[in-house]
Amino acid sequence: MRKKRFFLFVMIYLCGYPLMAQSVRGGVECNADLSYSVQSSRDYTYRKLRNEGIETMARQLDVLHVPIRPFKGIITGHIGRHHFELNQGKNRLRKTTFRAVSFTYPSVAPNGEPVTLSGLVTYPVLPENKPSQMLIYHRILAPSYSIAPSNSLPFEAVLTADNTICVFPDYYGCGVTEGKPLPFIALNYHAQCAADCALAALKVVQDAGIALADDFHTWNTGYSQGAGYALATQRYIETSLADSLAKRINLRWSLCGGGIYTPMKLYEYSVLNREMGSTPMVFVQGLRSLFNGHKERMDTLCLNNFLSAKSFELGLDSIFNAYDDGLWDLSVKVEHITESHDPADYFHPATLDTTTALYHKLVEVFGLDDCIENWQPQVPVVMYHSKNDNCIPYPLAVQAYSILSGISDQCVLYSPPTNKSHVYTSVFFFAKLLRLSEDELYKKFVIKQKGKRSKY
């Protein structure tokens, strides 16, 4: 039982909250003035960059009371075996300074009003060196306000040693907006914030006197919740960002691991199969989060309108309505009450009946954050998804791939040979990021796979 709980909690951490979605408000040009304000700046040696990043990962897992030892060893080992670009030349990596700058920038709140958000950028400081690429990294949502890139150096920052500018946006509700309701899987909303963050980060770096390589480009990645953000960010850059700003970013491709790209499809899948996978609690929290980001579209409804009679009988309504930060606490409380994964035990019958007004309301509001429909990718999209994913079902990845590949030859669906669970696949995904350079990843997932029709 302990082993089962251990992997359940790790999976909850890794998958984030896979039902919340947001919409980009039209008419707001992304960060047109490219302004920013530095909160803090800190220089690292490579060793300190690596060690502090690993400690951040340990704190993230500690939020869920998950033992860090096995994961810490795996990640440390993969980092140690990676030959970073800045390894070239005797002692170059050891002598390079890595700078981490926490900054704020203007963007928009979920209701479309102006807001100041925060993020982190890391970059190498080396005489005559010119960074060749930028990485926009969409982190997995740690269920705590305190774990935000602007105040906790992500372990993925070691990729800065690949001569890369690494950008880590804080999510709305974290960093300088701590205390605001977390909109969780706010796909299209977060996409605009991430583009704003990337443009501000570039200005931070260039104002520091760092010149960019002539072939400078950007790649864009994340796993689970972060994968949905990554795909939505590509869509926003290609369809909504001014051409002059999109050229500054110069997006080359996106690598999306184990993501949900159409929130309503996941809900429909769970209703049809009467199964919410290994993390049923995140479905309720995703539904609740609609009120954080789309309050004006939810009419006079509240979360209680969507809960089942059984939820009220068990007292789950008070838990769901009181919960805000700390998925661990919610999961433990509910686990003591019920272990059901059937949506009928949590949701009102009207939310499961496709003919009702309540169901159509969910279709309407969840649909605001679909990042697959009505879009033709201009640069490659790689969907990295296990066929045995027990959190975000593989058929949903196939469905998303089928839509995009039907209108574009820029989409690849790749399943790892191991095809393990969501949590195990995340380990393989991170290992590839840490052991291969961006160019090698591009060749492996795009060049070698392009033109091959995925088998599913």
C-alpha positions as CSV (number, residue, x, y, z in Angstrom):
1,M,0.0,0.0,0.0
2,R,2.9,2.4,0.8
3,K,4.4,1.7,-2.6
4,K,1.1,2.4,-4.3
5,R,0.6,5.7,-2.4
6,F,4.2,6.7,-3.2
7,F,3.8,6.4,-6.9
8,L,0.3,7.9,-6.8
9,F,1.6,11.1,-5.0
10,V,4.5,11.4,-7.4
11,M,2.1,11.1,-10.3
12,I,-0.1,13.8,-8.9
13,Y,2.9,16.0,-8.6
14,L,4.0,15.3,-12.1
15,C,0.7,15.6,-13.9
16,G,-0.4,18.8,-12.2
17,Y,-4.1,19.6,-12.6
18,P,-5.1,18.3,-16.0
19,L,-8.5,20.0,-16.5
20,M,-8.2,23.7,-15.9
21,A,-8.1,25.9,-19.0
22,Q,-8.1,29.6,-19.8
23,S,-8.7,31.8,-22.8
24,V,-6.4,34.5,-24.2
25,R,-8.2,37.8,-24.2
26,G,-8.1,39.3,-27.6
27,G,-6.8,42.8,-28.4
28,V,-3.9,42.8,-25.9
29,E,-0.6,43.0,-27.7
30,C,2.0,40.9,-26.0
31,N,4.5,43.0,-24.0
32,A,4.8,45.7,-26.6
33,D,7.2,47.8,-24.5
34,L,9.3,44.8,-23.5
35,S,9.8,46.4,-20.1
36,Y,10.9,44.6,-16.9
37,S,12.2,45.2,-13.4
38,V,14.9,43.1,-11.8
39,Q,14.0,41.6,-8.4
40,S,17.3,39.8,-7.8
41,S,20.4,38.6,-9.5
42,R,22.7,35.8,-8.4
43,D,25.8,34.3,-10.0
44,Y,26.6,30.5,-9.8
45,T,29.4,28.2,-10.6
46,Y,28.3,25.2,-12.5
47,R,28.5,23.0,-9.4
48,K,26.3,25.4,-7.4
49,L,23.9,25.7,-10.3
50,R,23.5,21.9,-10.4
51,N,23.3,21.4,-6.7
52,E,20.8,24.1,-5.9
53,G,18.6,22.9,-8.8
54,I,18.6,19.4,-7.4
55,E,17.7,20.8,-3.9
56,T,14.7,22.6,-5.5
57,M,13.5,19.4,-6.9
58,A,13.8,17.8,-3.5
59,R,11.7,20.6,-2.0
60,Q,9.1,20.2,-4.7
61,L,8.7,16.5,-3.9
62,D,8.8,17.2,-0.2
63,V,5.6,19.2,-0.6
64,L,3.9,15.9,-1.4
65,H,5.8,14.0,1.4
66,V,7.5,11.9,-1.3
67,P,11.0,10.4,-0.6
68,I,13.5,12.1,-2.8
69,R,16.5,9.7,-2.5
70,P,15.8,7.5,-5.6
71,F,14.8,10.4,-7.9
72,K,17.7,12.6,-6.7
73,G,20.2,9.8,-7.6
74,I,18.6,9.3,-11.0
75,I,18.7,13.0,-11.9
76,T,22.2,13.6,-10.5
77,G,23.5,10.6,-12.6
78,H,21.9,11.9,-15.9
79,I,23.3,15.4,-15.4
80,G,26.7,14.0,-14.7
81,R,26.7,12.0,-18.0
82,H,25.6,14.9,-20.1
83,H,28.3,16.6,-22.3
84,F,27.2,20.2,-22.3
85,E,28.2,22.5,-25.1
86,L,30.2,24.6,-22.7
87,N,32.3,21.5,-21.9
88,Q,34.2,22.3,-25.1
89,G,37.6,23.7,-24.3
90,K,39.7,22.9,-21.3
91,N,38.0,23.8,-18.0
92,R,35.5,26.1,-19.8
93,L,32.5,24.8,-18.0
94,R,34.2,25.1,-14.6
95,K,35.2,28.7,-15.3
96,T,31.9,29.9,-16.7
97,T,29.7,32.1,-14.6
98,F,26.0,31.3,-14.7
99,R,23.6,34.2,-13.9
100,A,20.1,33.7,-12.6
101,V,17.9,36.9,-12.7
102,S,14.5,37.0,-11.1
103,F,12.4,39.7,-12.8
104,T,8.9,41.1,-13.1
105,Y,7.2,42.1,-16.4
106,P,3.8,43.5,-17.5
107,S,1.2,41.1,-18.7
108,V,-2.5,40.4,-18.2
109,A,-4.5,38.7,-15.4
110,P,-7.0,36.0,-16.2
111,N,-9.8,38.6,-16.4
112,G,-7.8,40.5,-19.1
113,E,-6.8,43.4,-16.9
114,P,-3.1,44.6,-16.8
115,V,-1.0,42.8,-14.1
116,T,2.7,42.4,-13.2
117,L,4.0,38.9,-13.3
118,S,7.3,37.3,-12.5
119,G,9.8,34.8,-13.8
120,L,13.4,33.7,-13.9
121,V,16.0,33.7,-16.6
122,T,19.4,32.0,-16.5
123,Y,22.2,32.5,-18.9
124,P,26.0,31.9,-19.2
125,V,28.4,34.9,-18.7
126,L,31.5,34.1,-20.7
127,P,33.8,36.5,-22.6
128,E,33.2,36.6,-26.3
129,N,30.5,33.9,-25.9
130,K,27.1,34.2,-27.7
131,P,24.2,32.1,-26.5
132,S,22.9,30.1,-29.5
133,Q,19.4,29.3,-28.2
134,M,16.6,30.1,-25.7
135,L,14.5,27.5,-23.9
136,I,11.1,28.4,-22.7
137,Y,10.5,25.8,-20.0
138,H,7.0,25.2,-18.6
139,R,7.4,23.6,-15.3
140,I,5.3,20.9,-13.7
141,L,2.9,22.5,-11.2
142,A,4.2,21.9,-7.7
143,P,1.1,22.1,-5.4
144,S,2.5,25.0,-3.4
145,Y,2.8,28.7,-3.9
146,S,6.3,28.7,-2.4
147,I,7.8,26.6,-5.2
148,A,8.1,29.2,-8.0
149,P,11.0,29.7,-10.4
150,S,11.5,33.3,-9.3
151,N,12.5,32.2,-5.8
152,S,13.5,28.6,-6.3
153,L,16.1,27.8,-9.0
154,P,14.6,25.0,-11.1
155,F,16.9,21.9,-11.6
156,E,16.3,22.3,-15.4
157,A,18.5,25.4,-15.2
158,V,21.5,23.1,-15.6
159,L,20.6,23.2,-19.3
160,T,22.0,26.8,-19.3
161,A,25.4,25.0,-19.6
162,D,24.3,24.1,-23.2
163,N,25.0,27.7,-24.0
164,T,21.3,28.3,-23.6
165,I,19.2,31.2,-22.2
166,C,16.6,29.4,-20.0
167,V,13.3,31.1,-19.3
168,F,11.0,29.9,-16.5
169,P,7.7,31.8,-16.2
170,D,6.0,31.9,-12.8
171,Y,2.4,30.8,-13.0
172,Y,-0.3,33.3,-12.1
173,G,-0.9,32.8,-8.4
174,C,2.8,32.3,-7.8
175,G,5.8,34.7,-7.4
176,V,4.6,38.3,-7.2
177,T,1.0,37.2,-7.6
178,E,1.2,34.7,-4.7
179,G,-2.2,34.4,-3.0
180,K,-4.2,34.9,-6.2
181,P,-6.4,31.9,-7.2
182,L,-4.3,29.4,-9.2
183,P,-5.8,28.9,-12.6
184,F,-3.9,25.6,-13.0
185,I,-4.1,24.3,-16.6
186,A,-4.7,27.7,-18.0
187,L,-3.5,26.8,-21.5
188,N,-4.2,29.7,-23.7
189,Y,-4.0,32.3,-20.9
190,H,-0.6,31.0,-19.8
191,A,0.6,31.0,-23.4
192,Q,0.3,34.8,-23.5
193,C,2.0,35.2,-20.2
194,A,4.9,32.9,-21.3
195,A,5.4,34.9,-24.5
196,D,5.5,38.1,-22.5
197,C,8.0,36.5,-20.1
198,A,10.3,35.2,-22.9
199,L,10.4,38.6,-24.6
200,A,11.2,40.4,-21.3
201,A,13.9,37.8,-20.5
202,L,15.6,38.4,-23.8
203,K,15.7,42.1,-23.0
204,V,17.2,41.3,-19.5
205,V,20.0,39.3,-21.2
206,Q,20.7,41.8,-23.9
207,D,20.7,44.7,-21.5
208,A,23.4,42.8,-19.6
209,G,25.6,43.1,-22.6
210,I,25.2,39.5,-23.8
211,A,25.1,39.3,-27.6
212,L,23.2,36.5,-29.3
213,A,24.6,34.1,-31.9
214,D,23.6,34.7,-35.6
215,D,21.6,31.5,-35.7
216,F,19.9,32.1,-32.4
217,H,16.6,30.3,-32.0
218,T,14.1,29.1,-29.4
219,W,12.7,25.8,-28.4
220,N,9.8,25.2,-26.1
221,T,9.1,22.3,-23.8
222,G,7.3,20.9,-20.7
223,Y,5.8,17.7,-19.3
224,S,2.2,17.0,-18.4
225,Q,0.6,20.3,-17.4
226,G,3.7,22.0,-18.8
227,A,3.2,20.2,-22.2
228,G,-0.2,21.8,-22.6
229,Y,1.3,25.1,-21.8
230,A,4.1,24.5,-24.3
231,L,1.8,23.7,-27.2
232,A,-0.5,26.6,-26.4
233,T,2.5,28.9,-26.3
234,Q,3.6,27.9,-29.8
235,R,0.1,28.5,-31.0
236,Y,0.0,31.9,-29.4
237,I,3.4,32.9,-30.9
238,E,2.3,31.8,-34.3
239,T,-1.2,33.1,-34.4
240,S,-1.4,36.1,-32.0
241,L,2.0,37.6,-31.5
242,A,3.1,40.6,-33.6
243,D,5.5,39.4,-36.4
244,S,8.3,41.6,-35.1
245,L,8.1,40.0,-31.7
246,A,7.7,36.5,-33.0
247,K,10.9,37.0,-35.0
248,R,12.8,37.9,-31.8
249,I,11.8,34.6,-30.3
250,N,12.4,32.7,-33.5
251,L,10.7,29.5,-32.4
252,R,12.2,26.4,-33.9
253,W,10.0,23.6,-32.4
254,S,8.1,22.4,-29.4
255,L,8.5,19.1,-27.4
256,C,5.4,18.3,-25.4
257,G,5.5,15.3,-23.0
258,G,2.4,13.6,-21.7
259,G,0.2,16.6,-22.1
260,I,-3.5,17.4,-22.2
261,Y,-4.2,19.8,-25.1
262,T,-8.1,19.7,-25.1
263,P,-9.4,19.8,-21.5
264,M,-13.0,19.0,-22.5
265,K,-11.8,15.9,-24.3
266,L,-10.3,14.6,-21.1
267,Y,-13.5,15.2,-19.3
268,E,-15.6,13.5,-22.0
269,Y,-13.2,10.5,-22.0
270,S,-13.6,10.1,-18.2
271,V,-17.4,10.3,-18.5
272,L,-17.6,7.8,-21.4
273,N,-15.3,5.3,-19.6
274,R,-16.6,6.1,-16.1
275,E,-12.9,6.3,-15.0
276,M,-10.8,9.3,-14.0
277,G,-7.5,7.5,-13.9
278,S,-5.1,7.6,-11.0
279,T,-5.8,11.2,-10.0
280,P,-9.5,11.7,-9.7
281,M,-9.1,14.7,-7.4
282,V,-7.6,16.8,-10.1
283,F,-10.8,16.6,-12.1
284,V,-12.8,18.3,-9.4
285,Q,-10.1,20.9,-8.9
286,G,-10.0,21.5,-12.6
287,L,-13.7,22.1,-12.6
288,R,-13.4,24.4,-9.6
289,S,-10.7,26.4,-11.3
290,L,-13.0,27.4,-14.1
291,F,-14.4,30.0,-11.6
292,N,-10.8,31.4,-11.1
293,G,-10.3,32.2,-14.7
294,H,-13.7,32.3,-16.4
295,K,-16.0,33.6,-13.7
296,E,-17.8,35.9,-16.1
297,R,-18.7,32.9,-18.3
298,M,-19.9,30.7,-15.4
299,D,-23.1,32.8,-14.9
300,T,-24.5,32.5,-11.4
301,L,-23.2,29.0,-10.9
302,C,-20.8,27.7,-8.2
303,L,-18.9,24.5,-7.7
304,N,-21.7,23.0,-5.6
305,N,-23.9,23.0,-8.7
306,F,-21.6,20.5,-10.3
307,L,-21.2,18.1,-7.3
308,S,-23.1,14.8,-6.8
309,A,-25.4,14.1,-3.9
310,K,-22.8,11.5,-2.7
311,S,-20.2,14.3,-2.5
312,F,-22.5,16.2,-0.1
313,E,-23.3,13.1,1.9
314,L,-19.6,12.4,2.4
315,G,-18.8,16.0,3.2
316,L,-16.6,16.4,0.1
317,D,-18.2,19.7,-0.8
318,S,-16.6,21.4,2.2
319,I,-13.2,20.0,1.3
320,F,-13.4,21.0,-2.4
321,N,-14.6,24.5,-1.7
322,A,-12.0,25.1,1.1
323,Y,-9.1,23.7,-0.8
324,D,-6.8,26.1,-2.6
325,D,-3.1,25.3,-2.1
326,G,-1.6,21.8,-1.3
327,L,-2.9,18.9,-3.4
328,W,-1.3,16.6,-0.8
329,D,-3.8,17.6,1.9
330,L,-6.8,17.3,-0.4
331,S,-5.7,13.8,-1.7
332,V,-5.1,12.5,1.8
333,K,-8.5,13.8,3.1
334,V,-10.4,12.4,0.2
335,E,-8.5,9.1,0.3
336,H,-9.7,8.5,3.8
337,I,-13.3,9.0,2.6
338,T,-13.5,7.3,-0.8
339,E,-11.2,5.6,-3.3
340,S,-13.7,5.8,-6.2
341,H,-12.5,6.9,-9.6
342,D,-16.0,7.0,-11.1
343,P,-17.0,10.5,-12.1
344,A,-20.6,9.7,-11.1
345,D,-19.5,9.6,-7.5
346,Y,-18.2,13.2,-7.6
347,F,-20.2,15.0,-10.2
348,H,-23.9,15.9,-10.5
349,P,-25.8,13.7,-13.0
350,A,-26.5,16.8,-15.2
351,T,-22.8,17.3,-15.7
352,L,-22.5,13.7,-17.1
353,D,-25.6,14.0,-19.4
354,T,-24.6,15.4,-22.8
355,T,-28.2,16.7,-23.3
356,T,-28.3,19.1,-20.3
357,A,-27.6,22.8,-20.1
358,L,-25.0,22.2,-17.3
359,Y,-23.0,19.9,-19.6
360,H,-23.2,22.4,-22.4
361,K,-21.9,25.0,-20.1
362,L,-18.8,22.9,-19.4
363,V,-18.3,22.3,-23.1
364,E,-18.5,26.1,-23.7
365,V,-16.1,27.1,-20.9
366,F,-13.6,24.3,-21.2
367,G,-13.6,24.8,-24.9
368,L,-12.2,28.3,-24.5
369,D,-8.8,26.7,-23.9
370,D,-8.6,24.1,-26.6
371,C,-5.2,24.6,-28.3
372,I,-5.6,22.1,-31.1
373,E,-8.5,23.2,-33.2
374,N,-8.4,25.9,-35.9
375,W,-4.6,26.1,-36.1
376,Q,-1.9,24.9,-38.4
377,P,1.5,24.7,-36.8
378,Q,4.3,26.5,-38.7
379,V,7.2,24.7,-36.9
380,P,7.4,21.1,-35.7
381,V,5.4,19.8,-32.7
382,V,6.5,16.6,-31.1
383,M,4.0,14.9,-28.8
384,Y,5.9,12.5,-26.5
385,H,3.3,10.2,-24.9
386,S,3.3,6.7,-23.4
387,K,0.8,4.2,-24.7
388,N,0.3,3.1,-21.1
389,D,-0.2,6.5,-19.6
390,N,-2.6,6.0,-16.6
391,C,-3.2,9.7,-16.0
392,I,-3.7,11.3,-19.4
393,P,-4.9,8.5,-21.7
394,Y,-2.9,7.8,-24.9
395,P,-6.0,8.0,-27.1
396,L,-6.3,11.7,-26.3
397,A,-2.7,12.2,-27.7
398,V,-3.7,10.2,-30.8
399,Q,-6.8,12.4,-31.2
400,A,-4.7,15.6,-30.9
401,Y,-2.1,14.3,-33.3
402,S,-4.8,13.2,-35.8
403,I,-6.2,16.7,-35.9
404,L,-2.9,18.5,-36.2
405,S,-1.3,16.0,-38.7
406,G,-4.4,16.2,-40.8
407,I,-3.7,19.9,-41.6
408,S,0.0,20.0,-41.1
409,D,3.1,17.8,-41.7
410,Q,4.8,19.5,-38.8
411,C,3.4,17.2,-36.1
412,V,5.0,14.0,-34.7
413,L,3.6,11.5,-32.2
414,Y,6.3,9.6,-30.5
415,S,5.9,6.8,-27.9
416,P,8.9,5.7,-25.9
417,P,9.9,2.0,-26.4
418,T,9.3,1.4,-22.7
419,N,5.7,2.7,-22.6
420,K,5.5,2.9,-18.9
421,S,3.1,4.9,-16.7
422,H,2.8,8.7,-16.6
423,V,5.3,9.1,-13.8
424,Y,7.9,6.6,-15.2
425,T,7.7,8.2,-18.6
426,S,8.3,11.6,-17.1
427,V,11.6,10.3,-15.8
428,F,12.6,9.1,-19.3
429,F,11.5,12.5,-20.7
430,F,13.7,14.5,-18.2
431,A,16.6,12.1,-18.8
432,K,16.5,12.8,-22.5
433,L,16.5,16.6,-21.8
434,L,19.5,16.2,-19.6
435,R,21.5,13.8,-21.7
436,L,21.0,15.2,-25.2
437,S,21.6,18.6,-26.7
438,E,18.8,20.5,-28.2
439,D,20.1,19.8,-31.7
440,E,20.3,16.1,-31.0
441,L,16.8,16.1,-29.6
442,Y,15.6,17.9,-32.7
443,K,17.3,15.4,-35.0
444,K,15.9,12.4,-33.0
445,F,12.3,13.5,-32.7
446,V,11.8,15.7,-35.7
447,I,14.3,14.8,-38.5
448,K,14.1,11.0,-38.0
449,Q,10.4,10.9,-37.3
450,K,9.1,13.5,-39.8
451,G,7.1,11.9,-42.6
452,K,6.6,8.7,-40.7
453,R,2.9,8.1,-39.9
454,S,2.7,7.2,-36.2
455,K,1.4,3.7,-35.5
456,Y,-1.5,3.7,-33.0
